[in-house]
Amino acid sequence: MSTPSPEIRCSDADRNLVADVLNTAYGDGRITREEHAERLDACWSARTFGDLTPLTDDLMPAPDQMLPVARADRSGVVVDPAGAGDQPDNLVGILSTARREGSWRLHRRTTGLVVMGDARFDLTDATFDAQECIINLPVILGDIKIKVPAGVNVRDETTCIIGEVKMKGMTPTPPGAPTVVLRGLVLMADIKVMGPEYQGLGQRLGLQR
């Protein structure tokens, strides 16, 4: 593929691709935490390819090489930016149960609207579209359960009103590990994030569904 002219405007997809390279480089130990933060800030504020190119010049073996392909980290979690789509994933559970489980793709951005219903996210066999994926969860009088495999970090950025986000059985993750960011309003509802240790206990006790 040819390198775009420096003055050409870049898109959100281009910024996401560069961010994936930076996250991978940080996870591999090729850049420091400070360099990662500085370059990531410059990535999100970039307007042209001329702004983006210097951020990965010393991380890529050749400027014309295609950027990240599917890879599995030490835990077996697959991150595949090359196969990612541009559209967010949306699911709705209104007086019903919405599910994402089995072999599926976790998009960079997912919205799960739940009103007096349930949603189930099983990330055990999911392929991640990016190193950091956002799940926006507007939940009213609902219940969310998220199964997380080893090697995945979960960051809670939700706003809870008479609600709660519980994380059980999570295991330590290395710097740069794939990250799921939870956002949204949790109103009179609960979100339970079940890590590998909790899932193992549930299986032994016959509680997993």
Beta strands, then each sheet from edge to edge (+ up, - down):
strand 1: 71-72
strand 2: 78-79
strand 3: 89-94
strand 4: 97-100
strand 5: 105-106
strand 6: 109-115
strand 7: 118-122
strand 8: 127-128
strand 9: 132-136
strand 10: 139-140
strand 11: 143-147
strand 12: 153-156
strand 13: 159-161
strand 14: 164-168
strand 15: 179-183
strand 16: 185-187
strand 17: 190-194
sheet 1: 1+ 2- 8- 5-
sheet 2: 3+ 6+ 9+ 15+ 12+
sheet 3: 3+ 6+ 10+ 16+ 13+
sheet 4: 4+ 7+ 11+ 17+ 14+
end
